[in-house]
Amino acid sequence: MKAHPAIFSIKLLKTTLFVLLLCNLKTVRSQSSFPLLNAFAHNDYLHPHPLFDALQNGYTNIEADIFLKGGRLIVAHIDPFFKKERTLETLYLKPLAERIAANNGQVYKGYSGPMILMIDVKTDADNTYGVLKKLLERYRPILSGYSHGHVFGGKITVVLSGHKPYKMIKSEDNRLVFIDEDLKQTFEDTTAADVYKMASCKYSKLLKWRGEGAIPDSEESTLRKYVLMAHKFGKRVRLWASPESEAVWQELLKCDVDLINTDKLADLKNFLISYKSGLANSTTMLPANKLVSN
């Protein structure tokens, strides 16, 4: 028996719509032109293509560890001896400057916000910062900073962690860096809003929950307390070494944690896209500044 033309047309239409839907989903998950405000690329330099893998996945927060060796700032996790050519400038600052120039002054086309470049200082704080200051001056036009009582925005905001030169930075009237504060000390040092841009701590120092079952009420309350205090003083919150678990990621976002720390770039990207999509169809919405952006 021959199929009726009308039935054939309906089947063809359904098939076409299904194929278009799959293609659209694939495009959304693979595109690199949208920024993920909550995504933090932990130890970014360990990925096959430092910086570029993170950019391909839409990350707006990237971390690099540096060692001062022979007057150069080497990007490495432990021993920089065999990585002399992997400098902070060649891996991050120069390619970011080139990208911004090519994108008419933006890291991502259509995105006016800054990218956070967290620099984890592994060698002596003051000596390393002295060399870093001179390097950053070459990139002043694209960097955020502080000048004589005023914070000015740029396309890249440099935040220092690890060995932090607190005294040097707090005494400067003109600088191009900020500091990542210890989240657990947020209650004690809240006066230097122009110094701190972020507040972080190790996940296990604040929470024991690993994503199985519901988070204990006491732990959720503790997390919300610290997040609220950090936000009160204008600091974005990150818990490093957090479990690579969607259940944990979801709970952190629900508690208004700003930055999700991960080594799994694509997994977190896909989660954030799905999470935002779910919120768009929900009656319960997070504040706009807590969502991924596209």
Residue pairs with C-beta under 8 A, 6 or more apart in sequence:
28 273
29 269
29 270
29 273
31 58
32 55
32 56
32 57
32 58
33 58
33 108
33 109
33 110
34 58
34 108
34 111
34 292
34 293
34 294
35 58
35 59
35 60
35 107
35 108
35 111
35 113
35 292
35 293
35 294
36 57
36 58
36 59
36 60
36 268
36 269
36 272
36 292
36 293
37 60
37 113
37 258
37 289
37 291
37 292
37 293
38 253
38 258
38 259
38 260
38 272
38 290
38 291
38 292
39 57
39 58
39 59
39 60
39 61
39 259
39 260
39 262
39 265
39 268
39 269
39 272
39 292
40 59
40 61
40 62
40 63
40 116
40 118
40 238
40 259
40 260
40 261
40 262
41 47
41 53
41 54
41 59
41 61
41 62
41 63
41 262
41 265
42 63
42 240
42 261
42 262
42 263
43 63
43 65
43 77
43 263
44 50
44 51
44 53
44 54
44 59
44 62
44 63
44 64
45 64
45 65
45 75
45 76
45 77
45 86
45 91
46 77
46 263
47 53
47 54
47 265
49 56
50 64
50 75
50 86
50 91
50 92
51 62
51 91
51 92
51 95
51 96
52 95
53 265
54 62
54 265
55 99
55 107
57 265
57 266
57 268
57 269
58 108
58 269
59 265
59 269
60 107
60 108
60 111
60 113
60 114
60 115
60 116
61 115
61 116
61 118
61 259
62 92
62 115
62 116
62 117
62 118
63 118
63 119
63 120
63 161
64 75
64 88
64 91
64 92
64 117
64 118
64 119
64 120
65 75
65 76
65 77
65 119
65 120
65 122
65 162
66 73
66 74
66 75
66 76
66 88
66 119
66 120
66 121
66 122
66 123
66 128
66 132
67 73
67 74
67 76
67 80
67 122
67 123
67 128
68 74
68 123
68 124
68 127
68 128
68 131
69 80
69 81
69 84
69 123
70 84
71 131
72 84
72 87
72 131
73 87
73 88
73 89
73 128
73 131
73 132
73 135
74 80
74 83
74 84
74 86
74 87
74 88
75 83
75 86
75 87
75 88
75 91
75 92
76 83
76 86
76 122
80 86
88 119
88 132
88 135
89 135
92 117
93 135
93 136
93 138
93 139
96 107
96 115
96 117
96 142
96 155
96 156
97 139
97 142
99 107
100 106
100 107
100 142
100 155
100 156
103 109
105 155
106 112
106 155
107 114
107 115
107 155
107 156
111 293
113 293
114 144
114 153
114 154
114 155
114 156
114 157
115 155
115 156
115 157
116 157
116 159
116 197
116 198
117 156
117 157
117 158
117 159
118 158
118 159
118 160
118 161
118 180
118 198
119 132
119 158
119 159
119 160
119 161
119 162
119 177
120 160
120 161
120 162
121 128
121 129
121 132
121 160
121 161
121 162
121 163
121 164
121 165
122 162
122 163
123 163
124 163
125 163
125 164
125 165
125 166
125 168
126 165
126 168
128 163
128 165
129 160
129 165
129 168
129 169
129 177
132 177
133 175
133 176
133 177
136 143
136 158
136 176
136 177
137 176
139 156
140 176
141 154
142 154
142 155
142 156
143 154
143 155
143 156
143 157
143 158
143 176
144 151
144 152
144 153
144 154
144 156
144 157
144 158
144 176
144 178
145 151
145 152
145 154
145 174
145 175
145 176
145 177
146 152
146 172
146 174
146 175
146 178
146 194
146 195
147 173
147 174
148 173
148 174
149 173
149 194
151 194
157 178
157 197
158 176
158 177
158 178
159 177
159 178
159 179
159 180
159 197
159 198
160 169
160 177
160 178
160 179
160 180
161 179
161 180
161 200
164 179
164 180
166 179
169 175
169 177
169 178
169 179
169 195
170 192
170 195
178 195
178 196
178 197
178 198
179 195
179 196
179 197
180 196
180 197
180 198
180 199
180 200
180 238
181 189
181 196
181 198
181 199
181 200
181 235
182 199
182 200
182 201
183 199
183 200
183 201
183 206
183 226
183 230
183 237
183 238
183 239
184 201
184 205
184 206
184 226
186 199
186 226
186 229
186 230
186 233
186 235
187 229
189 196
190 229
190 232
190 233
193 233
193 234
196 233
196 234
196 235
197 234
197 235
197 236
198 235
198 236
198 237
198 238
198 259
199 226
199 230
199 235
199 236
199 237
199 238
200 237
200 238
200 239
200 240
201 239
201 240
202 239
202 240
202 241
203 239
203 240
203 241
203 242
203 243
203 261
204 241
206 219
206 222
206 223
206 226
206 239
207 215
207 219
207 222
207 223
207 239
208 219
209 215
209 216
209 219
209 248
209 251
210 243
210 245
210 248
211 243
211 245
211 246
211 247
211 248
211 251
212 247
215 251
220 251
220 255
223 252
223 255
223 257
224 255
224 256
226 237
227 237
227 255
227 256
227 257
228 256
230 236
230 237
231 237
231 256
236 258
236 259
237 256
237 257
237 258
237 259
238 257
238 258
238 259
238 260
238 261
239 252
239 257
239 261
240 261
241 261
242 248
242 249
242 252
242 260
242 261
244 262
244 263
244 264
244 267
246 271
249 260
249 268
249 271
249 275
250 275
252 260
253 260
253 275
253 286
253 290
254 286
256 286
256 287
256 290
258 290
260 268
260 272
262 268
272 292
273 292
273 294
275 292
276 291
276 292
276 294
279 285
279 286
279 291
